[in-house]
């Protein structure tokens, strides 16, 4: 996830939101996201830190819901992604 820092305008949080919107309505555990999105050439602890931080940002902004260890895009997250998608 660290190498994706600049992959989207929103950095790791933007990348995570894009991923969750693309896979909606799936629920992903934090561990599963860590395995799926981690960069193999980065420190796993740093990757986990960036993932947890991205989740906190998105939950705080109302774009992602968290149920225990599971996260998924909220209605607001889906709508925001639709509005920001280039025409």
N, C-alpha and C positions, 0 to 999 in steps of 0.2 A: 504494500500500500504506500510505502514511502516514495517509491519511484513514480507513483501516480499523483504525487503532490501537485504537479502542474498539468496533469492529464486533462482536467476540466477546470473551468473557471473557479469552481468551488473547492478545489484541492481535494483532500481525502474525503471530506464530508460530501462534496459534490459527486465524487466517484461512487461512494457508497449509495447515495440517493439514486443515482442513475441505475446502479445495479439492482436495487430493490424495486424500483419502478419497472424496470425491464422484466423482472421475474414475479411481479405482482400477480396473484395474491399469495404467493408463497411466503411462509414464515421461515426464517433462518436463525439458527442458534448462533451466538457470538463465536463459539468454537468452530462451527462450520464456516462462517464468514472468514474467520482467521485463516483457516486452511485454504479456502477458495481464492481469497484476495491477496494473500501474502506474497511478497516478492522473495524468491529464493535467495537472492544475493544480499538481503537485508537482515539485520539483527531481529530475530523473532520477538524479542521483548519490546523493541521499538515499534515493530509492526502491530503488536497487540495494543500498545499504548495509543498509537494513531487510530486504530479501529475503535477503541473504547471512547476516545475523545470525539471522533466523528459521530458516534452513536449519541453521546451526550449532547452535542451541538444540535443534531437533527431532532432529537426528542424535545429538547428545549425550545426549538423553533416550531414544533408541532408538525413536522414533516414526516416523522417516523414514530410509530408506537412501539413500546417495549412491554412485553409480557414475560417477566422473569428473565430467562436467558434467550428469549426469542424476540426478533424485531421484524417489522414489516412496514412498508410505505403506508402512510395515512392517506385519507381522502385529500387532504390539503397538499400532501407531497405529490400525489398523482396529478392534481390540478396544476400545481406550480410547474411541474415538469412539462405538462402539455402546453402551458402558456409560454414557457421559455424555449420550447422546441422551435428551431428555425422553420419557417414556412416553405 
